[in-house]
Amino acid sequence: MIISLSLILLLIVILVSLYSFNSFDFSSRKKSTTTTRSADTAANKQQLPPGSSGWSFVTETIDYFRAGLDGVPEKYFFDRVRKYSSQVFRTSLFGESVIVIGGTASGNKFLFSNENKLVESWYPKSLIKVFPCIIKRSTGNQTPQSRLRKLYLQLLNPDALRNYIGIMDSMTARYFESHWDKDINHTKEMAIITTVYPLVKRQSFSLGCFLLTSLDYQQEPHRIHELYKLFCDVHKGILSLPINFPGTPFNRACKSNKLIRKEIEKVIRQRKIDIESHAKEVPKQDMLSQLITLSEAESGMDETSMVDALSGLFFAASASTGDVITLVMKYLADFPDVYDQVLQEQKAVACSKGTGELLNWDDFQKMKYSWNVVREVMRVASPVPLGFKKASTDFWYDGYFVPKGWKLCLSSAATHKNPDYFPDPEKFDPSRFKGNGPAPYTFIPFGGGPSMCPGKEFVRLELLVFLHHVVRRYKWLPFHDGKDEPEKLVFNPFPRFTKGVRIHIRPH
């Protein structure tokens, strides 16, 4: 009943948005239609992929949301593959005519390998309006996305990552001591009930603040708390319907992002003052100091570009990592045998260290099983279920015509649940990643091609550092009170459990 009501409300919101916010870009739609008509013959039109588009966006979008709320976003794609007897089909999502190509290894490979050739990056309107920096005018041959990506690759190169490991390790240990241990260890042998999601989200955000700008939650707890609340608003509204009414998730996301940018500007300006005045103990290793050094070496990087870069990194620190950690803890609670194997591996790593010795790069090479567990979690619950591109020219794919300007969709959720690549896809089985692991282009939680997530290795390190500490400190099991319905995995649009993952947890 609740889901049915939410779908009805969603339909009303979509219809209202047509008049209230101009959520459709009619001018671009007309241009796309004109391009197709002028560049294509009637025969080509008949060779568009099968499916529905245009005003069917209402029913198609509702179907996608319904599949996500049922915890099976891949069902939306599998149903249409069966209906049209084609792995390539046409649909309408979020007010856009979309051709689904990704969802198979061959489709993913085509989109990733043809980026900046036949296809280019594309972002939903809500994302663009919250982060307008991604559509700024290009400079020379560089797009805003490519400039930001270049910065991220410099900030997250292997040498930089090696410097972050010790900080991640010490900060994570300190956070457990000051937050988790405070509430859990005093219970001695009795397990307490806690909710994982808010704990790990705050922890990953606090760590991100320190690595990015050296903001310390112990020294400035109120400041970090306020920033955290703003980023939660951005996370909830970034891929919502772009309806800019007061009180809507999208409206809050836009307002919160402006406040975040102002706060980041303050931090940057203060750091520059400290550097110029040769203030004592100016942080040297955080990303902000590195960014300032890069800005001095490269022309064209103004303060606004630095804010763009840091705000993107802040969002990554507040969103995806905390989500994945929550999912990992849920599956470790549900599969005690998997937990035990992770624990033994992490104990072996700890035993190889001297007293007080921090983790280093080589230690992560010993965490193969732990990383396989994380990868299986990201397969079962894809952190970013959808990806989009845009056709930069007319082309043909698999016997179908793709007009210039049309949006192209790839689904990691459908790829990861494809039984041709992952037999018995609903089964949680980390052994899938033993040896060489899955075939190329079948496991894509970080995307692929030129747009592959530049923070992939950073995320891997942060996740494994967390696992290294949490499994050696605590044992936990699922919490069931017998009164309410059990927790359910939903995608809205990112994966989360409806009750935030409630567990019985106790110290070893």
C-alpha positions in Angstrom: 0.0 0.0 0.0 2.8 2.4 0.9 4.7 1.6 -2.3 1.5 2.1 -4.4 0.8 5.4 -2.8 4.4 6.5 -3.4 4.1 5.6 -7.1 0.9 7.6 -7.4 2.6 10.6 -5.8 5.5 10.1 -8.2 3.2 10.2 -11.2 1.6 13.4 -9.9 5.0 15.0 -9.3 6.2 14.1 -12.8 3.2 15.6 -14.4 3.4 18.8 -12.3 7.1 19.1 -13.1 6.3 19.5 -16.8 4.6 22.8 -16.0 6.5 23.9 -13.0 10.1 23.4 -13.7 10.6 22.7 -17.4 12.1 19.4 -16.6 12.0 18.6 -20.3 14.4 20.4 -22.6 12.0 20.9 -25.5 14.5 22.8 -27.6 17.1 20.0 -27.4 14.3 17.5 -28.2 13.4 19.4 -31.3 17.0 19.6 -32.4 17.4 15.9 -31.9 14.3 15.2 -34.0 15.5 17.6 -36.7 18.9 15.9 -36.8 17.4 12.5 -37.2 15.1 13.6 -40.0 17.8 15.5 -41.9 20.5 12.9 -41.5 18.5 9.8 -41.8 16.3 8.2 -44.4 12.9 6.6 -43.8 14.6 3.2 -43.9 17.0 4.3 -41.1 14.0 5.4 -39.0 12.5 2.0 -39.3 15.8 0.6 -37.9 15.6 2.3 -34.6 15.7 -0.2 -31.8 12.4 -1.7 -30.7 10.6 -0.1 -27.8 8.7 2.9 -26.7 9.6 6.6 -26.2 8.1 10.0 -26.2 5.2 10.5 -23.8 5.6 7.0 -22.4 8.2 8.5 -20.1 5.6 8.5 -17.3 4.9 4.7 -17.3 8.5 3.8 -18.1 10.0 5.9 -15.3 7.4 4.6 -12.9 8.3 1.1 -13.9 11.9 1.8 -13.2 11.3 3.3 -9.8 9.0 0.4 -8.9 11.7 -2.1 -9.8 14.1 -0.2 -7.6 11.7 0.0 -4.7 11.3 -3.8 -5.0 15.1 -4.2 -4.8 15.5 -5.5 -8.3 16.4 -2.6 -10.7 17.7 -5.1 -13.2 14.1 -6.5 -13.6 13.2 -3.3 -15.6 15.8 -4.2 -18.2 15.3 -7.9 -18.3 11.6 -7.5 -18.8 12.2 -5.4 -21.8 14.8 -7.6 -23.3 12.2 -10.5 -23.1 9.5 -8.3 -24.5 11.4 -7.0 -27.5 13.6 -10.1 -28.0 16.5 -7.7 -28.2 19.4 -6.7 -25.9 19.2 -3.2 -27.4 15.9 -1.4 -27.0 14.4 2.1 -26.8 12.7 3.6 -23.8 12.0 6.9 -22.0 13.5 7.6 -18.6 13.5 10.9 -16.6 12.0 12.8 -19.6 14.6 11.6 -22.1 14.5 9.3 -25.1 16.9 6.6 -24.2 18.5 3.7 -26.1 19.7 1.0 -23.8 23.0 -0.5 -25.1 24.9 -1.4 -21.9 23.7 -4.3 -19.8 25.8 -6.9 -21.7 29.6 -7.2 -21.8 29.5 -6.3 -25.6 27.3 -3.3 -25.0 29.5 -2.0 -22.1 32.6 -2.6 -24.1 31.2 -0.6 -27.0 30.2 2.4 -24.9 33.4 2.5 -22.9 35.7 2.0 -25.9 33.9 4.6 -28.0 33.8 7.4 -25.5 35.0 10.7 -27.1 34.5 9.0 -30.5 30.9 8.1 -31.0 29.6 8.9 -27.6 30.3 11.4 -24.8 29.5 11.9 -21.2 26.0 13.0 -20.2 24.4 13.8 -16.9 20.8 14.0 -15.7 19.3 17.6 -15.4 19.2 17.3 -11.6 22.9 16.6 -11.4 23.7 19.4 -13.7 21.7 21.9 -11.8 23.1 20.9 -8.5 26.7 20.8 -9.9 26.6 23.4 -12.7 30.4 23.2 -13.0 30.2 20.1 -15.2 28.6 22.1 -18.1 30.9 25.2 -17.9 32.3 26.3 -21.2 35.3 24.2 -22.4 38.8 25.7 -22.5 40.7 24.8 -25.6 40.4 21.1 -26.2 39.5 20.3 -22.6 36.0 19.9 -21.3 35.1 20.7 -17.7 34.9 16.9 -17.0 38.3 16.2 -18.5 39.9 19.0 -16.5 38.4 17.8 -13.3 39.4 14.2 -14.1 43.0 15.3 -14.8 43.0 16.9 -11.4 41.6 13.9 -9.6 44.2 11.6 -11.3 47.0 13.9 -10.0 45.5 14.0 -6.5 44.9 10.2 -6.4 48.0 8.9 -8.1 49.9 5.9 -6.6 52.4 8.0 -4.7 49.7 10.1 -3.1 47.7 7.0 -2.2 50.7 5.6 -0.3 50.8 8.7 1.7 47.1 8.5 2.6 47.3 4.9 3.9 48.9 5.7 7.3 46.4 8.6 7.8 43.5 6.3 6.9 44.7 3.7 9.4 45.3 6.0 12.3 42.2 8.1 11.8 40.0 5.0 11.5 41.4 3.5 14.7 40.9 6.8 16.5 37.3 7.0 15.3 36.5 3.5 16.5 38.0 4.4 19.9 36.2 7.7 20.3 32.8 6.6 18.9 32.2 2.9 18.5 34.1 1.7 21.6 32.5 4.4 23.8 29.1 2.8 23.3 29.9 -0.8 22.8 32.8 -1.8 25.0 31.2 -0.9 28.3 28.6 -3.6 27.7 31.3 -6.3 28.1 29.8 -9.6 27.0 26.3 -8.3 26.2 25.6 -7.3 22.7 23.9 -4.0 22.0 21.6 -3.0 19.2 22.8 -0.3 16.8 22.1 1.0 13.3 25.1 0.8 11.0 24.2 3.3 8.3 24.5 6.6 10.2 27.6 5.3 12.0 29.6 4.5 8.9 28.4 7.4 6.9 29.6 9.9 9.5 32.9 7.9 9.8 33.6 7.9 6.1 32.7 11.6 5.9 34.9 12.6 8.8 37.8 10.7 7.3 37.2 12.4 4.0 37.2 15.8 5.6 40.6 15.2 7.2 42.2 13.7 4.0 40.9 16.6 1.9 41.3 19.6 4.1 42.7 18.4 7.5 39.4 19.4 9.2 39.5 17.3 12.4 36.2 16.1 13.9 37.7 16.2 17.4 38.8 19.8 17.0 35.8 21.1 15.0 32.9 18.7 15.6 30.2 21.3 15.1 31.6 22.4 11.7 31.9 18.9 10.4 28.5 18.0 11.7 26.9 20.9 9.8 28.8 20.0 6.6 27.7 16.4 7.0 24.0 17.4 7.2 24.4 19.5 4.0 26.0 16.7 2.1 23.2 14.3 3.2 20.8 16.7 1.6 22.8 16.7 -1.6 23.0 12.9 -1.6 19.3 12.6 -1.3 18.4 15.1 -4.0 21.1 14.8 -6.5 19.2 12.3 -8.7 15.7 13.3 -7.7 13.1 14.8 -10.0 14.3 18.4 -10.8 11.4 20.2 -9.1 12.6 23.4 -7.5 9.8 23.9 -5.0 10.7 24.7 -1.4 10.9 21.5 0.6 11.6 19.1 -2.3 14.8 17.0 -2.1 16.0 18.7 -5.3 15.5 22.2 -3.8 17.3 21.3 -0.6 20.2 19.8 -2.6 20.7 23.0 -4.6 20.6 25.2 -1.5 22.9 22.8 0.5 25.4 22.6 -2.3 25.7 26.4 -2.5 26.4 26.5 1.3 29.0 23.8 0.9 30.8 25.7 -1.8 30.9 28.8 0.4 32.4 26.8 3.2 35.0 25.3 0.9 35.9 28.7 -0.4 36.5 29.8 3.2 38.8 26.8 3.8 40.8 27.5 0.6 41.3 31.2 1.3 42.4 30.5 4.9 44.9 27.9 3.7 46.3 30.3 1.2 46.7 32.9 3.9 48.4 30.4 6.2 50.8 29.4 3.4 51.7 33.0 2.4 52.2 34.0 6.0 54.4 30.9 6.7 52.1 29.9 9.5 53.4 27.0 11.6 52.0 23.5 11.1 50.4 24.2 7.7 49.2 20.7 6.5 51.3 19.5 3.7 49.9 16.1 2.9 46.1 16.8 2.5 44.6 17.2 -1.0 43.9 20.9 -0.5 47.6 21.7 -0.1 48.4 19.5 -3.2 45.6 21.3 -5.1 47.1 24.7 -4.3 50.5 23.5 -5.4 49.0 22.3 -8.7 47.2 25.7 -9.2 50.5 27.5 -8.9 52.0 25.3 -11.5 49.2 25.3 -14.0 47.6 28.4 -15.5 43.9 28.6 -15.8 43.2 27.0 -12.4 41.4 29.7 -10.5 39.7 29.4 -7.1 36.4 28.4 -8.6 38.1 25.4 -10.3 39.6 24.4 -6.9 36.1 24.6 -5.3 34.7 22.5 -8.1 37.4 19.8 -7.6 37.0 19.7 -3.8 33.2 19.7 -3.8 33.2 16.7 -6.1 35.7 14.9 -3.8 33.7 15.8 -0.7 30.6 14.4 -2.3 32.4 11.1 -3.1 33.6 11.0 0.5 30.1 11.5 1.9 28.2 9.1 -0.4 29.5 6.0 -2.1 32.1 4.8 0.4 29.7 4.9 3.3 27.0 3.2 1.3 29.2 0.3 0.3 30.6 -0.1 3.9 27.0 -0.4 5.2 26.2 -3.1 2.6 29.4 -5.0 3.5 28.5 -5.1 7.2 25.0 -6.3 6.3 26.3 -9.2 4.2 28.9 -10.1 6.8 26.1 -10.3 9.4 24.1 -12.6 7.1 27.0 -14.9 6.3 29.0 -15.7 9.4 31.3 -18.1 7.5 32.3 -15.3 5.2 32.8 -13.0 8.3 35.1 -15.7 9.8 37.3 -15.9 6.7 37.6 -12.1 6.6 38.5 -12.1 10.3 41.2 -14.7 9.9 42.8 -12.9 6.9 42.8 -9.5 8.8 44.2 -11.2 11.9 47.1 -12.5 9.8 47.8 -9.1 8.5 47.8 -7.6 12.0 50.1 -10.3 13.3 52.6 -9.5 10.6 52.9 -5.9 11.9 55.1 -4.6 14.7 53.6 -2.9 17.8 52.1 0.5 16.7 53.1 -0.1 13.0 50.6 1.3 10.6 49.3 -0.4 7.5 51.3 0.0 4.2 50.7 -0.7 0.6 52.0 -4.3 0.7 49.5 -5.2 3.4 46.6 -4.6 1.0 48.0 -7.2 -1.3 47.4 -9.7 1.5 43.7 -8.8 1.7 42.6 -10.7 -1.4 39.6 -12.5 0.2 38.4 -9.3 1.9 38.5 -7.5 -1.4 36.6 -10.3 -3.1 33.9 -10.0 -0.5 33.6 -6.3 -1.1 33.5 -6.9 -4.9 30.7 -9.5 -4.5 28.8 -7.0 -2.4 29.1 -4.4 -5.2 27.9 -7.0 -7.7 24.8 -8.0 -5.7 24.0 -4.3 -4.9 25.5 -2.1 -7.6 26.5 1.2 -5.9 25.5 3.1 -9.1 22.9 1.0 -11.0 22.7 3.3 -14.0 25.1 5.1 -16.3 24.4 7.5 -19.2 26.1 8.6 -22.4 25.0 10.7 -25.3 25.5 9.9 -29.0 27.8 12.6 -30.4 27.1 11.5 -34.0 24.8 9.2 -35.9 26.0 5.6 -35.8 24.8 2.0 -36.1 25.0 -0.6 -33.4 24.0 -4.3 -33.6 21.9 -3.6 -36.7 20.1 -0.6 -35.2 20.3 3.1 -36.0 21.3 5.5 -33.1 20.5 9.2 -33.9 22.9 11.9 -32.8 21.8 13.5 -29.5 20.0 10.5 -28.2 20.8 9.4 -24.7 22.4 6.0 -24.2 21.9 3.9 -21.0 24.1 1.2 -19.5 23.0 -0.8 -16.4 25.6 -2.2 -14.1 22.7 -3.8 -12.1 21.6 -5.8 -15.2 25.1 -6.7 -16.1 25.9 -7.9 -12.6 22.8 -10.0 -12.4 23.1 -11.6 -15.8 23.2 -15.4 -15.4 25.4 -15.7 -18.5 28.2 -14.0 -16.6 27.3 -14.9 -13.0 25.6 -18.3 -12.6 23.0 -18.3 -9.8 23.3 -14.4 -9.7 21.2 -14.0 -6.5 23.6 -16.1 -4.5 26.2 -14.3 -2.4 29.5 -16.0 -3.4 32.8 -14.2 -3.0 34.6 -17.1 -4.7 33.4 -15.7 -8.1 36.3 -13.3 -7.9 39.0 -16.0 -7.3 41.9 -16.2 -9.8 41.2 -14.0 -12.9 37.7 -13.2 -11.7 34.8 -12.3 -14.0 35.3 -11.8 -17.8 36.1 -8.2 -19.0 33.2 -5.7 -19.0 31.0 -7.9 -16.9 31.9 -6.3 -13.5 31.7 -2.5 -13.7 31.0 -0.9 -10.3 33.4 1.9 -11.2 32.4 2.3 -14.8 35.0 1.9 -17.5 36.9 3.6 -20.4 38.0 7.2 -20.2 35.3 8.0 -17.5 36.3 5.2 -15.1 36.1 6.4 -11.6 39.5 8.0 -10.8 39.1 7.3 -7.1 38.7 3.5 -7.5 42.0 2.7 -5.7 41.3 5.3 -3.0 37.9 3.7 -2.3 39.5 0.2 -2.2 42.0 1.3 0.4 39.4 3.1 2.5 37.1 0.0 2.5 39.8 -2.4 3.4 41.2 -0.2 6.2 37.7 -0.1 7.7 37.3 -3.9 7.4 40.7 -4.4 9.0 39.6 -2.6 12.1 35.9 -3.5 12.4 36.2 -7.3 12.1 39.1 -7.5 14.6 37.2 -5.4 17.1 33.6 -6.6 16.9 31.3 -9.5 16.1 27.8 -8.8 14.9 24.6 -10.6 13.8 21.4 -9.4 12.2 18.8 -7.9 14.6 15.2 -9.2 14.4 12.7 -8.0 16.9 9.9 -10.2 15.5 7.5 -7.2 15.3 8.4 -5.3 12.2 9.0 -6.6 8.7 12.7 -7.6 8.0 15.0 -5.1 6.4 14.7 -4.8 2.6 17.2 -3.8 0.0 15.9 -0.9 -2.2 17.4 1.3 -4.9 16.2 4.9 -4.6 18.3 5.4 -6.8 21.3 4.2 -4.8 21.2 0.9 -2.8 20.2 1.0 0.9 18.5 -1.1 3.4 15.2 0.3 4.6 16.1 0.3 8.3 19.7 1.3 8.0 21.0 -2.2 8.9 20.2 -2.9 12.5 22.6 -5.4 14.2 23.5 -7.0 17.5 27.1 -6.1 18.0 29.6 -6.8 20.8 33.4 -6.5 21.2 35.6 -9.6 20.8 
